[in-house]
Amino acid sequence: MDTITLVTGGNKGIGRETARRLKQAGHTVLIGARDPERGRAAAAELGVGLVHLDVTDQTSVDAAAARVRAEHGRLDVLINNAAVNSVVAPLERTTAQDAAAVLDANLLGALRVTNAFVPLLRSSQHPRIVNVSSTVGSFAATLEHDMFDWQVVPPVYAISKTALTMLTLKYSRALPGILVNAADPGYTETDLNDRQGTQTVTEGSDAIVHLATLGDDGPTGTFVNRDGTVAW
């Protein structure tokens, strides 16, 4: 039986590479894209399906879930990858409105998509959810590496990823029978960091692909990177 996999924000960066690798592994891959034109181009190049999906728009999310239900009847793997890094400023110069926009995409986007697709995941024999978080949201890593320079680690982005990791843990207990884990791609060269990352997108997708292909005896409620467990 095919493994039906949805990657949000799958038209570029780590999401696109994740989609490519999982298709290569035999999955039937759908990429969710907010921009229809970019989404169509990426889907055509990758040879995967396309679902119009804006994670900040409940109507868009609900329509995407309805389409996947109509076309596939279930979802086996959900990868919440879509994220923004739109506020690069010190906290004292960050407005609540700007911060809310980041949290809306990076945290509430994952909540909207997960809740919309849980019924489809429950129709799967091997359901998996992978939330793409980040070590910059880890308390331990922030303290250990003194990551307080806002020019290096945008604070609102870090806060959104801290919350996403906790959301992952909460879902892992709320959704028995579904393996729910968080992946840290590492500092990867993408548009989110103006191509400053030191890893390739293939290296950045390692942990995501690992969690997306866990066996039935795999863990739930974990936070890992390509080298192992990330300290929370």
Secondary structure, 3 states (H helix, E strand, C coil): CCCEEEEECCCCHHHHHHHHHHHHCCCEEEEEECCHHHHHHHHHHHCCEEEECCCCCHHHHHHHHHHHHHHHCCCCEEEECCCCCCCCCCHHHCCHHHHHHHHHHHHHHHHHHHHHHHHHHCCCCCCEEEEECCHHHCHHHHHHCCCCCCCCCCHHHHHHHHHHHHHHHHHHHHCCCCEEEEECCCCECCHHHCCCCCECHHHHHHHHHHHHCCCCCCCCCCEEECCEECCC
